[in-house]
Amino acid sequence: MLVLVFTVTFTQLNAQLNLDVPYVSTPMDVVEAILDLAKVSKNDVVYDLECGDGRIVVTAAKKYGAFGIRVDLNPERIEEANAKEKGVENKVKFYEGNLFDFDFSKASVLTLYLLPDVNLQLMPKILKEMKPRSRVVSHAFDMGEWKPDKQIWVDGRTVYLWTVPSKKKIEKL
């Protein structure tokens, strides 16, 4: 009897789906810090890019009453983040798609746990599409020349906060 075993490595799966970042979940204490640092409220629309299991937007909806938008290219992540099971189906929407093609203009808070080069590629889009005074929070990685307004550490992990400047100030970045 011949048995064939196929192993798909993470790198191969990323290549098949054309993923820009690996899936690594954000610890809940960091999720709480991200939302606290951004001062999320019921008036916010929180976008989470390459969102994994959706814990950031689910927590924003449950704890703060915010509306959440999750974007992920990997359909497996979309499946595992069932909003109905989490009791937030009216507050959180899930979208399967490429974060570079997604419109950020309705976000008042944008959360990222991406890689440094992806953050840098996204920065012009963020600055162009997001409204002044919107907040951007990144777990672990900065935005190069765009210096954060605040930086904190949670159990050895770095969290950065930026406030989107006015269009006049963007020209100076």
N, CA, C and O of each residue as an XYZ file, in Angstrom:
692
protein
N       0.841     -1.172      0.000
C       0.000      0.000      0.000
C       0.894      1.246      0.000
O       1.824      1.362      0.799
N       0.598      2.151     -0.893
C       1.369      3.381     -1.015
C       0.562      4.523     -0.413
O      -0.589      4.745     -0.788
N       1.164      5.233      0.507
C       0.504      6.370      1.134
C       1.310      7.617      0.793
O       2.515      7.685      1.035
N       0.631      8.579      0.238
C       1.281      9.850     -0.073
C       0.871     10.867      0.977
O      -0.311     11.015      1.290
N       1.826     11.541      1.498
C       1.551     12.567      2.493
C       2.029     13.896      1.923
O       3.180     14.032      1.509
N       1.141     14.858      1.908
C       1.487     16.185      1.431
C       1.533     17.132      2.619
O       0.577     17.225      3.388
N       2.615     17.809      2.758
C       2.754     18.782      3.826
C       2.833     20.156      3.189
O       3.661     20.401      2.312
N       1.975     21.038      3.631
C       2.013     22.409      3.154
C       2.587     23.251      4.281
O       1.998     23.355      5.357
N       3.721     23.837      4.027
C       4.324     24.686      5.044
C       3.602     26.028      5.093
O       2.854     26.387      4.184
N       3.843     26.749      6.167
C       3.247     28.071      6.305
C       3.657     28.963      5.136
O       2.834     29.704      4.598
N       4.923     28.890      4.747
C       5.408     29.714      3.639
C       4.690     29.365      2.347
O       4.337     30.252      1.570
N       4.472     28.066      2.111
C       3.755     27.647      0.909
C       2.315     28.141      0.933
O       1.801     28.611     -0.083
N       1.662     28.038      2.087
C       0.279     28.514      2.201
C       0.225     30.011      1.955
O      -0.654     30.489      1.239
N       1.146     30.749      2.536
C       1.194     32.193      2.297
C       1.368     32.496      0.814
O       0.723     33.397      0.278
N       2.236     31.746      0.160
C       2.470     31.968     -1.268
C       1.207     31.667     -2.074
O       0.883     32.395     -3.012
N       0.491     30.596     -1.713
C      -0.738     30.239     -2.428
C      -1.794     31.318     -2.279
O      -2.496     31.643     -3.237
N      -1.909     31.870     -1.085
C      -2.922     32.893     -0.829
C      -2.399     34.296     -1.089
O      -3.166     35.257     -1.032
N      -1.101     34.436     -1.375
C      -0.477     35.730     -1.581
C      -0.600     36.603     -0.334
O      -0.927     37.786     -0.422
N      -0.333     36.006      0.825
C      -0.434     36.723      2.094
C       0.804     37.580      2.318
O       1.917     37.187      1.969
N       0.599     38.749      2.901
C       1.706     39.661      3.170
C       2.320     39.434      4.544
O       3.470     39.803      4.781
N       1.554     38.825      5.454
C       2.034     38.633      6.821
C       1.586     37.267      7.339
O       0.547     36.749      6.928
N       2.375     36.691      8.241
C       1.960     35.431      8.857
C       0.893     35.705      9.923
O       0.770     36.825     10.419
N       0.129     34.674     10.262
C      -0.847     34.824     11.334
C      -0.187     34.508     12.658
O       0.267     33.387     12.886
N      -0.136     35.501     13.530
C       0.322     35.342     14.901
C      -0.690     36.100     15.742
O      -0.881     37.301     15.554
N      -1.339     35.404     16.668
C      -2.392     36.065     17.439
C      -1.808     37.081     18.417
O      -0.702     36.921     18.933
N      -2.581     38.112     18.648
C      -2.210     39.151     19.603
C      -2.700     38.726     20.981
O      -3.882     38.418     21.136
N      -1.830     38.699     21.983
C      -2.266     38.338     23.335
C      -3.341     39.311     23.829
O      -3.325     40.492     23.481
N      -4.268     38.810     24.635
C      -5.395     39.638     25.084
C      -4.952     40.861     25.883
O      -5.608     41.899     25.803
N      -3.868     40.781     26.647
C      -3.426     41.977     27.369
C      -2.950     43.057     26.400
O      -3.069     44.247     26.689
N      -2.414     42.648     25.260
C      -2.003     43.611     24.228
C      -3.235     44.160     23.507
O      -3.278     45.344     23.174
N      -4.236     43.311     23.265
C      -5.505     43.771     22.671
C      -6.093     44.878     23.539
O      -6.472     45.937     23.037
N      -6.167     44.627     24.833
C      -6.711     45.630     25.771
C      -5.894     46.923     25.720
O      -6.457     48.018     25.722
N      -4.579     46.793     25.673
C      -3.709     47.974     25.626
C      -3.903     48.750     24.331
O      -3.924     49.981     24.347
N      -4.047     48.047     23.209
C      -4.279     48.692     21.914
C      -5.547     49.533     21.966
O      -5.546     50.694     21.556
N      -6.624     48.947     22.471
C      -7.911     49.640     22.507
C      -7.906     50.787     23.514
O      -8.507     51.833     23.270
N      -7.231     50.592     24.638
C      -7.115     51.665     25.634
C      -6.261     52.818     25.095
O      -6.621     53.985     25.247
N      -5.135     52.486     24.468
C      -4.250     53.510     23.929
C      -4.960     54.347     22.868
O      -4.754     55.558     22.790
N      -5.793     53.705     22.053
C      -6.538     54.412     21.007
C      -7.760     55.137     21.562
O      -8.433     55.870     20.838
N      -8.044     54.932     22.839
C      -9.219     55.537     23.486
C     -10.499     55.228     22.699
O     -11.289     56.118     22.382
N     -10.672     53.947     22.400
C     -11.840     53.496     21.641
C     -13.110     53.755     22.436
O     -13.159     53.550     23.649
N     -14.140     54.213     21.722
C     -15.444     54.469     22.335
C     -16.549     53.927     21.432
O     -16.284     53.408     20.348
N     -17.774     54.056     21.890
C     -18.928     53.586     21.105
C     -19.085     54.361     19.800
O     -19.795     53.913     18.899
N     -18.439     55.507     19.689
C     -18.527     56.323     18.475
C     -17.498     55.930     17.411
O     -17.485     56.498     16.319
N     -16.653     54.975     17.725
C     -15.569     54.613     16.807
C     -15.948     53.493     15.849
O     -16.796     52.645     16.128
N     -15.272     53.536     14.703
C     -15.285     52.433     13.742
C     -13.850     51.923     13.719
O     -12.939     52.608     13.253
N     -13.664     50.707     14.232
C     -12.341     50.113     14.387
C     -12.105     49.119     13.258
O     -12.844     48.145     13.115
N     -11.080     49.366     12.463
C     -10.670     48.446     11.396
C      -9.468     47.653     11.906
O      -8.562     48.212     12.524
N      -9.469     46.367     11.645
C      -8.323     45.528     11.972
C      -7.889     44.821     10.701
O      -8.658     44.063     10.110
N      -6.653     45.070     10.282
C      -6.138     44.523      9.033
C      -5.373     43.234      9.282
O      -4.606     43.124     10.238
N      -5.598     42.255      8.399
C      -5.025     40.922      8.582
C      -5.302     40.496     10.019
O      -4.398     40.236     10.813
N      -6.586     40.440     10.306
C      -7.113     40.419     11.663
C      -7.070     39.090     12.382
O      -7.398     39.030     13.567
N      -6.683     38.036     11.717
C      -6.632     36.763     12.417
C      -7.996     36.334     12.910
O      -8.952     36.280     12.135
N      -8.094     36.029     14.186
C      -9.353     35.514     14.735
C     -10.334     36.623     15.124
O     -11.406     36.333     15.655
N      -9.991     37.867     14.872
C     -10.917     38.972     15.091
C     -11.005     39.473     16.514
O     -11.913     40.239     16.834
N     -10.100     39.071     17.371
C     -10.219     39.413     18.796
C     -10.187     40.917     19.067
O     -10.787     41.368     20.043
N      -9.513     41.697     18.243
C      -9.459     43.143     18.490
C     -10.825     43.774     18.239
O     -11.332     44.497     19.097
N     -11.430     43.515     17.080
C     -12.726     44.145     16.790
C     -13.841     43.555     17.647
O     -14.782     44.263     18.004
N     -13.752     42.285     17.976
C     -14.755     41.677     18.860
C     -14.680     42.323     20.236
O     -15.713     42.652     20.819
N     -13.476     42.509     20.763
C     -13.308     43.163     22.070
C     -13.757     44.620     22.004
O     -14.394     45.112     22.936
N     -13.433     45.315     20.914
C     -13.870     46.715     20.759
C     -15.396     46.798     20.773
O     -15.960     47.719     21.363
N     -16.058     45.855     20.138
C     -17.526     45.841     20.101
C     -18.111     45.485     21.466
O     -19.023     46.157     21.946
N     -17.595     44.441     22.084
C     -18.140     43.977     23.365
C     -17.871     44.954     24.508
O     -18.779     45.291     25.268
N     -16.633     45.405     24.627
C     -16.235     46.226     25.779
C     -16.584     47.705     25.615
O     -16.957     48.368     26.583
N     -16.462     48.224     24.378
C     -16.622     49.661     24.174
C     -17.850     50.037     23.350
O     -18.207     51.213     23.275
N     -18.496     49.053     22.735
C     -19.660     49.338     21.893
C     -19.306     49.884     20.524
O     -20.179     50.374     19.808
N     -18.033     49.806     20.150
C     -17.582     50.300     18.844
C     -18.056     49.364     17.739
O     -18.412     48.214     17.992
N     -18.056     49.867     16.528
C     -18.344     49.047     15.353
C     -17.006     48.569     14.810
O     -16.053     49.346     14.756
N     -16.920     47.314     14.410
C     -15.656     46.762     13.948
C     -15.719     46.229     12.537
O     -16.718     45.642     12.121
N     -14.642     46.439     11.805
C     -14.473     45.904     10.452
C     -13.189     45.090     10.449
O     -12.117     45.598     10.780
N     -13.306     43.844     10.079
C     -12.143     42.952      9.987
C     -11.849     42.696      8.532
O     -12.763     42.458      7.744
N     -10.596     42.742      8.167
C     -10.181     42.445      6.800
C      -9.071     41.402      6.872
O      -8.077     41.582      7.575
N      -9.253     40.322      6.143
C      -8.222     39.292      6.094
C      -8.270     38.608      4.741
O      -9.349     38.355      4.206
N      -7.131     38.316      4.198
C      -7.039     37.651      2.911
C      -7.269     36.149      3.032
O      -7.672     35.498      2.068
N      -7.013     35.604      4.209
C      -7.094     34.171      4.421
C      -8.516     33.766      4.825
O      -8.980     34.173      5.890
N      -9.219     32.977      4.006
C     -10.591     32.586      4.330
C     -10.699     31.767      5.607
O     -11.751     31.770      6.246
N      -9.638     31.066      5.997
C      -9.663     30.311      7.248
C      -9.809     31.241      8.445
O     -10.530     30.928      9.393
N      -9.133     32.373      8.405
C      -9.248     33.337      9.514
C     -10.667     33.911      9.574
O     -11.210     34.110     10.661
N     -11.254     34.170      8.432
C     -12.622     34.692      8.392
C     -13.577     33.679      9.009
O     -14.455     34.043      9.792
N     -13.407     32.417      8.660
C     -14.279     31.354      9.178
C     -14.193     31.227     10.688
O     -15.218     31.085     11.356
N     -12.979     31.277     11.238
C     -12.824     31.036     12.670
C     -13.281     32.220     13.521
O     -13.412     32.082     14.737
N     -13.519     33.343     12.929
C     -13.906     34.543     13.681
C     -15.397     34.808     13.511
O     -15.787     35.909     13.121
N     -16.205     33.851     13.787
C     -17.649     33.947     13.632
C     -18.226     34.951     14.636
O     -18.218     34.705     15.842
N     -18.718     36.069     14.136
C     -19.240     37.134     15.006
C     -20.500     36.696     15.739
O     -20.721     37.109     16.878
N     -21.313     35.885     15.123
C     -22.556     35.441     15.771
C     -22.245     34.630     17.018
O     -22.872     34.818     18.060
N     -21.282     33.731     16.913
C     -20.875     32.935     18.072
C     -20.349     33.814     19.196
O     -20.478     33.474     20.372
N     -19.761     34.931     18.833
C     -19.166     35.817     19.829
C     -20.166     36.872     20.331
O     -19.834     37.685     21.194
N     -21.390     36.854     19.785
C     -22.434     37.757     20.247
C     -22.312     39.190     19.761
O     -22.877     40.093     20.377
N     -21.587     39.423     18.670
C     -21.400     40.785     18.164
C     -21.754     40.899     16.686
O     -21.224     41.762     15.985
N     -22.638     40.043     16.213
C     -22.934     40.021     14.778
C     -23.490     41.338     14.249
O     -23.384     41.603     13.052
N     -24.078     42.167     15.104
C     -24.585     43.469     14.661
C     -23.537     44.581     14.761
O     -23.778     45.704     14.318
N     -22.389     44.270     15.335
C     -21.360     45.286     15.568
C     -20.053     45.028     14.814
O     -19.180     45.895     14.768
N     -19.920     43.841     14.225
C     -18.668     43.483     13.570
C     -18.973     42.884     12.203
O     -19.831     42.011     12.068
N     -18.265     43.361     11.205
C     -18.378     42.832      9.845
C     -17.024     42.282      9.426
O     -15.980     42.866      9.718
N     -17.058     41.155      8.739
C     -15.840     40.498      8.280
C     -15.758     40.572      6.770
O     -16.736     40.308      6.070
N     -14.592     40.930      6.274
C     -14.373     41.009      4.838
C     -13.142     40.208      4.464
O     -12.086     40.342      5.082
N     -13.288     39.380      3.454
C     -12.153     38.654      2.909
C     -11.618     39.478      1.754
O     -12.337     39.768      0.799
N     -10.362     39.850      1.847
C      -9.792     40.645      0.773
C      -8.409     41.151      1.115
O      -7.906     40.952      2.220
N      -7.816     41.800      0.156
C      -6.477     42.333      0.271
C      -6.527     43.690      0.961
O      -7.256     44.581      0.524
N      -5.772     43.851      2.017
C      -5.785     45.104      2.782
C      -5.353     46.295      1.944
O      -5.735     47.424      2.252
N      -4.573     46.079      0.899
C      -4.140     47.188      0.046
C      -5.264     47.687     -0.862
O      -5.191     48.793     -1.397
N      -6.294     46.875     -1.031
C      -7.438     47.252     -1.863
C      -8.603     47.784     -1.048
O      -9.598     48.239     -1.612
N      -8.492     47.732      0.268
C      -9.607     48.099      1.135
C      -9.607     49.594      1.427
O      -8.545     50.199      1.576
N     -10.780     50.183      1.508
C     -10.942     51.622      1.763
C     -10.917     51.887      3.268
O     -11.733     51.337      4.008
N      -9.990     52.721      3.722
C      -9.846     53.042      5.145
C     -10.587     54.311      5.562
O     -10.515     54.703      6.727
N     -11.283     54.949      4.657
C     -11.828     56.287      4.918
C     -12.876     56.331      6.032
O     -13.089     57.390      6.621
N     -13.519     55.237      6.328
C     -14.547     55.237      7.381
C     -13.988     54.874      8.755
O     -14.701     54.960      9.755
N     -12.731     54.474      8.809
C     -12.111     54.071     10.078
C     -11.758     55.286     10.920
O     -11.177     56.253     10.428
N     -12.114     55.222     12.185
C     -11.612     56.224     13.122
C     -10.430     55.654     13.907
O      -9.620     56.396     14.463
N     -10.349     54.319     13.942
C      -9.211     53.624     14.551
C      -8.809     52.498     13.603
O      -9.654     51.724     13.152
N      -7.527     52.412     13.306
C      -6.993     51.349     12.463
C      -5.956     50.595     13.274
O      -5.007     51.194     13.779
N      -6.131     49.271     13.406
C      -5.166     48.481     14.158
C      -4.377     47.589     13.216
O      -4.909     47.043     12.250
N      -3.092     47.457     13.525
C      -2.168     46.711     12.674
C      -1.307     45.783     13.525
O      -0.843     46.159     14.602
N      -1.105     44.587     13.035
C      -0.054     43.709     13.544
C       0.538     43.080     12.298
O       0.360     41.894     12.021
N       1.243     43.907     11.563
C       1.792     43.532     10.269
C       3.312     43.502     10.386
O       3.852     43.558     11.491
N       3.982     43.417      9.286
C       5.442     43.462      9.287
C       5.908     44.873      8.939
O       5.150     45.636      8.342
N       7.148     45.240      9.302
C       7.613     46.606      9.062
C       7.468     47.072      7.619
O       7.043     48.201      7.376
N       7.813     46.224      6.665
C       7.724     46.648      5.267
C       6.276     46.833      4.829
O       5.992     47.682      3.983
N       5.359     46.053      5.391
C       3.940     46.204      5.061
C       3.411     47.507      5.655
O       2.667     48.233      4.995
N       3.789     47.806      6.892
C       3.396     49.084      7.497
C       3.849     50.251      6.621
O       3.083     51.179      6.361
N       5.099     50.192      6.171
C       5.630     51.278      5.343
C       4.905     51.383      4.002
O       4.686     52.485      3.499
N       4.539     50.255      3.431
C       3.787     50.274      2.176
C       2.384     50.850      2.385
O       1.837     51.507      1.500
N       1.817     50.599      3.548
C       0.458     51.084      3.847
C       0.413     52.557      4.247
O      -0.619     53.210      4.093
N       1.513     53.075      4.755
C       1.512     54.426      5.310
C       0.937     55.477      4.349
O       0.104     56.270      4.786
N       1.325     55.532      3.084
C       0.740     56.547      2.192
C      -0.784     56.393      2.048
O      -1.513     57.384      1.995
N      -1.242     55.165      1.987
C      -2.682     54.895      1.877
C      -3.416     55.361      3.141
O      -4.482     55.973      3.059
N      -2.843     55.070      4.287
C      -3.426     55.494      5.565
C      -3.540     57.015      5.601
O      -4.599     57.560      5.912
N      -2.443     57.690      5.280
C      -2.417     59.153      5.340
C      -3.341     59.796      4.307
O      -3.878     60.880      4.537
N      -3.521     59.133      3.180
C      -4.393     59.668      2.133
C      -5.874     59.457      2.456
O      -6.693     60.351      2.243
N      -6.209     58.284      2.964
C      -7.617     57.916      3.101
C      -8.234     58.211      4.466
O      -9.427     58.503      4.551
N      -7.445     58.138      5.527
C      -8.027     58.340      6.854
C      -8.174     59.824      7.168
O      -7.379     60.652      6.724
N      -9.190     60.136      7.928
C      -9.467     61.518      8.305
C      -8.482     61.991      9.372
O      -8.012     61.195     10.185
N      -8.169     63.292      9.368
C      -7.339     63.835     10.443
C      -7.953     63.509     11.811
O      -9.173     63.502     11.971
N      -7.104     63.246     12.766
C      -7.440     62.879     14.142
C      -7.861     61.419     14.300
O      -8.138     60.977     15.414
N      -7.913     60.661     13.192
C      -8.115     59.217     13.304
C      -6.858     58.631     13.938
O      -5.776     59.209     13.836
N      -7.006     57.487     14.590
C      -5.876     56.882     15.281
C      -5.440     55.591     14.590
O      -6.260     54.825     14.083
N      -4.143     55.377     14.586
C      -3.546     54.165     14.048
C      -2.727     53.548     15.176
O      -1.896     54.217     15.791
N      -2.968     52.272     15.441
C      -2.249     51.582     16.507
C      -1.604     50.334     15.918
O      -2.264     49.541     15.247
N      -0.317     50.170     16.175
C       0.414     49.018     15.655
C       1.044     48.236     16.792
O       1.684     48.798     17.681
N       0.849     46.945     16.744
C       1.497     46.031     17.677
C       2.838     45.631     17.068
O       2.884     45.034     15.993
N       3.906     45.954     17.744
C       5.265     45.489     17.464
C       6.055     46.303     16.446
O       7.273     46.411     16.586
N       5.421     46.881     15.430
C       6.203     47.499     14.364
C       5.815     48.952     14.131
O       4.639     49.314     14.174
N       6.825     49.772     13.886
C       6.594     51.204     13.704
C       6.338     51.541     12.237
O       6.092     50.660     11.412
N       6.401     52.848     11.931
C       6.149     53.336     10.569
C       7.329     54.161     10.065
O       7.148     55.158      9.366
N       8.522     53.741     10.422
C       9.711     54.416      9.910
C       9.786     55.874     10.318
O       9.830     56.188     11.508
N       9.800     56.773      9.331
C       9.957     58.208      9.569
C       8.759     58.846     10.267
O       8.896     59.909     10.873
N       7.596     58.219     10.189
C       6.413     58.753     10.870
C       6.512     58.350     12.333
O       6.221     57.212     12.699
N       6.917     59.278     13.146
C       7.149     59.008     14.561
C       5.820     58.881     15.306
O       4.893     59.652     15.056
N       5.724     57.919     16.214
C       4.470     57.732     16.956
C       4.229     58.863     17.953
O       5.165     59.490     18.450
N       2.959     59.104     18.229
C       2.584     60.066     19.270
C       2.854     59.479     20.645
O       3.163     60.190     21.601
N       2.728     58.158     20.714
C       2.933     57.478     21.985
C       3.398     56.059     21.703
O       3.047     55.459     20.687
N       4.196     55.538     22.626
C       4.707     54.177     22.526
C       4.666     53.586     23.929
O       5.162     54.190     24.880
N       4.069     52.391     24.053
C       4.011     51.733     25.357
C       4.522     50.301     25.217
O       4.667     49.784     24.110
N       4.789     49.676     26.354
C       5.221     48.288     26.378
C       4.272     47.499     27.263
O       3.914     47.931     28.358
N       3.875     46.348     26.774
C       2.985     45.449     27.503
C       3.648     44.082     27.529
O       3.757     43.419     26.498
N       4.087     43.667     28.694
C       4.769     42.370     28.836
C       5.862     42.176     27.783
O       5.961     41.114     27.168
N       6.676     43.207     27.584
C       7.788     43.129     26.650
C       7.419     43.347     25.193
O       8.277     43.239     24.317
N       6.163     43.652     24.921
C       5.704     43.898     23.548
C       5.457     45.383     23.364
O       4.935     46.048     24.260
N       5.829     45.901     22.210
C       5.686     47.326     21.938
C       4.364     47.586     21.217
O       3.957     46.832     20.333
N       3.708     48.671     21.620
C       2.485     49.135     20.957
C       2.682     50.610     20.642
O       3.048     51.399     21.512
N       2.434     50.974     19.380
C       2.620     52.347     18.909
C       1.272     52.983     18.594
O       0.346     52.308     18.145
N       1.173     54.280     18.832
C      -0.025     55.051     18.489
C       0.371     56.272     17.669
O       1.284     57.015     18.027
N      -0.338     56.457     16.562
C      -0.203     57.664     15.743
C      -1.578     58.290     15.598
O      -2.592     57.592     15.603
N      -1.605     59.602     15.469
C      -2.822     60.323     15.126
C      -2.623     60.862     13.719
O      -1.615     61.507     13.429
N      -3.584     60.595     12.849
C      -3.468     61.053     11.465
C      -3.495     62.580     11.471
O      -4.437     63.185     11.983
N      -2.470     63.196     10.908
C      -2.398     64.657     10.909
C      -3.269     65.276      9.822
O      -3.821     64.589      8.964
N      -3.369     66.596      9.893
C      -4.071     67.318      8.830
C      -3.302     67.148      7.520
O      -2.131     66.769      7.521
N      -3.962     67.426      6.426
C      -3.326     67.284      5.115
C      -2.090     68.185      4.984
O      -1.115     67.805      4.335
N      -2.126     69.367      5.591
C      -0.969     70.274      5.541
C       0.239     69.660      6.246
O       1.368     69.768      5.767
N      -0.008     69.019      7.379
C       1.102     68.400      8.123
C       1.601     67.140      7.441
O       2.772     66.786      7.580
N       0.725     66.451      6.703
C       1.131     65.243      5.978
C       2.220     65.569      4.978
O       3.154     64.789      4.797
N       2.110     66.701      4.334
C       3.096     67.110      3.333
C       4.498     67.212      3.918
O       5.488     67.077      3.199
N       4.579     67.450      5.231
C       5.869     67.597      5.894
C       6.465     66.259      6.322
O       7.647     66.193      6.662
N       5.666     65.196      6.311
C       6.179     63.888      6.748
C       7.196     63.320      5.799
O       7.716     62.229      6.031
